[in-house]
């Protein structure tokens, strides 16, 4: 830390102000967004904050600090901080330092199912700032200029990343829309089952119990998996004998229709998940590509039932209309799609790295700024 900088406990230099508890059903309105520990939830007809930095207090995520522009209502899941004396510490300088301290603030959270801020520890955080207000303002100006350039570069990279993904999705859609093939119901091609709808007693270690939440855009995930006993697994396995090379498809919730091939040889049971058994009658990678197409998703949405949590029934799944070219044509389509997917994934990796690098650059600039090492003669170039 350079000389002529002040170091104080946050509680000594700042006012910590909690949001106000509100209930959507009782207090909701239409004008001002309500923020708490994360993004906007509902609306109110009154506001209690404007253009300020919010720190999550309850249900914290890794991104626990965010600047909210305009007028909004802050509920009791968040808090704000402001200088006790803005002739000693500029609010803009404080905001940037709180953003810089995001990871440290998150490390102060406590809990497992829901992480909540240890407010006394938060109040005890040390903040540092130049004693000179003009120097604080110069640092703020430099950071604003650098972050504007970073934001522009990130927007370009995000658009390029989006374009790369859309290129593949557009080609995928064209393959199935333009093909002049016979159509068969899924259960005419292969065996189609579904997993249990029971909720067994979970145990600390045992057989993985896969639900729709484990089917991700990039495939089958065993993260955050619950476990069941061998006895329960044997009962469920008689109904749905999942094997390597089968396809699983979510049948309920927001990600219904999302499919993944079983590329893991672990033994597991399934719940609220459709099971499409591997068959010599169809190339399973071809089938997976089709199930990931927008054409297949239209059928899923059309056949969905239910209210708060929509679902696709087993009968509808078995009746899924599948374009059915010859096996030789299916293999050709898979090779073409695999090749294009490999190229677009390379592009996606390039743009994602650019985004990661820009985020690291932002952290590096903040690190220099609050270590008193930022050159204040000119702005930082991106």
Secondary structure as the mmCIF struct_conf table of DSSP 4:
data_model
#
loop_
_struct_conf.conf_type_id
_struct_conf.id
_struct_conf.beg_label_comp_id
_struct_conf.beg_label_asym_id
_struct_conf.beg_label_seq_id
_struct_conf.end_label_comp_id
_struct_conf.end_label_asym_id
_struct_conf.end_label_seq_id
BEND BEND1 UNK A 3 UNK A 4
STRN STRN1 UNK A 5 UNK A 9
HELX_RH_AL_P HELX_RH_AL_P1 UNK A 10 UNK A 13
STRN STRN2 UNK A 14 UNK A 18
HELX_RH_AL_P HELX_RH_AL_P2 UNK A 24 UNK A 27
BEND BEND2 UNK A 30 UNK A 31
STRN STRN3 UNK A 32 UNK A 35
BEND BEND3 UNK A 36 UNK A 39
BEND BEND4 UNK A 42 UNK A 42
STRN STRN4 UNK A 43 UNK A 44
BEND BEND5 UNK A 45 UNK A 46
BEND BEND6 UNK A 48 UNK A 48
STRN STRN5 UNK A 49 UNK A 56
BEND BEND7 UNK A 58 UNK A 59
BEND BEND8 UNK A 62 UNK A 62
STRN STRN6 UNK A 65 UNK A 74
TURN_TY1_P TURN_TY1_P1 UNK A 76 UNK A 77
STRN STRN7 UNK A 78 UNK A 83
BEND BEND9 UNK A 84 UNK A 84
TURN_TY1_P TURN_TY1_P2 UNK A 86 UNK A 88
BEND BEND10 UNK A 89 UNK A 89
HELX_RH_AL_P HELX_RH_AL_P3 UNK A 91 UNK A 100
TURN_TY1_P TURN_TY1_P3 UNK A 101 UNK A 101
HELX_RH_AL_P HELX_RH_AL_P4 UNK A 102 UNK A 107
TURN_TY1_P TURN_TY1_P4 UNK A 108 UNK A 108
STRN STRN8 UNK A 109 UNK A 110
BEND BEND11 UNK A 112 UNK A 114
STRN STRN9 UNK A 116 UNK A 117
HELX_RH_AL_P HELX_RH_AL_P5 UNK A 119 UNK A 123
TURN_TY1_P TURN_TY1_P5 UNK A 124 UNK A 124
STRN STRN10 UNK A 126 UNK A 130
BEND BEND12 UNK A 131 UNK A 131
HELX_RH_AL_P HELX_RH_AL_P6 UNK A 133 UNK A 178
STRN STRN11 UNK A 182 UNK A 185
HELX_RH_AL_P HELX_RH_AL_P7 UNK A 186 UNK A 189
BEND BEND13 UNK A 190 UNK A 190
STRN STRN12 UNK A 192 UNK A 194
STRN STRN13 UNK A 196 UNK A 196
HELX_LH_PP_P HELX_LH_PP_P1 UNK A 200 UNK A 202
STRN STRN14 UNK A 203 UNK A 203
BEND BEND14 UNK A 204 UNK A 206
STRN STRN15 UNK A 207 UNK A 210
HELX_RH_3T_P HELX_RH_3T_P1 UNK A 212 UNK A 214
STRN STRN16 UNK A 215 UNK A 216
TURN_TY1_P TURN_TY1_P6 UNK A 217 UNK A 218
STRN STRN17 UNK A 219 UNK A 220
TURN_TY1_P TURN_TY1_P7 UNK A 223 UNK A 224
STRN STRN18 UNK A 226 UNK A 228
HELX_RH_AL_P HELX_RH_AL_P8 UNK A 230 UNK A 239
TURN_TY1_P TURN_TY1_P8 UNK A 244 UNK A 245
STRN STRN19 UNK A 247 UNK A 250
STRN STRN20 UNK A 252 UNK A 252
BEND BEND15 UNK A 253 UNK A 253
TURN_TY1_P TURN_TY1_P9 UNK A 254 UNK A 257
STRN STRN21 UNK A 259 UNK A 261
STRN STRN22 UNK A 268 UNK A 270
STRN STRN23 UNK A 271 UNK A 271
BEND BEND16 UNK A 272 UNK A 272
STRN STRN24 UNK A 273 UNK A 276
TURN_TY1_P TURN_TY1_P10 UNK A 280 UNK A 281
BEND BEND17 UNK A 282 UNK A 282
HELX_RH_AL_P HELX_RH_AL_P9 UNK A 284 UNK A 291
TURN_TY1_P TURN_TY1_P11 UNK A 292 UNK A 292
BEND BEND18 UNK A 293 UNK A 293
HELX_RH_AL_P HELX_RH_AL_P10 UNK A 294 UNK A 302
TURN_TY1_P TURN_TY1_P12 UNK A 303 UNK A 303
STRN STRN25 UNK A 305 UNK A 305
BEND BEND19 UNK A 307 UNK A 309
STRN STRN26 UNK A 311 UNK A 311
HELX_RH_AL_P HELX_RH_AL_P11 UNK A 314 UNK A 318
TURN_TY1_P TURN_TY1_P13 UNK A 319 UNK A 319
STRN STRN27 UNK A 321 UNK A 324
HELX_RH_AL_P HELX_RH_AL_P12 UNK A 327 UNK A 370
TURN_TY1_P TURN_TY1_P14 UNK A 371 UNK A 372
BEND BEND20 UNK A 377 UNK A 378
HELX_LH_PP_P HELX_LH_PP_P2 UNK A 379 UNK A 381
#
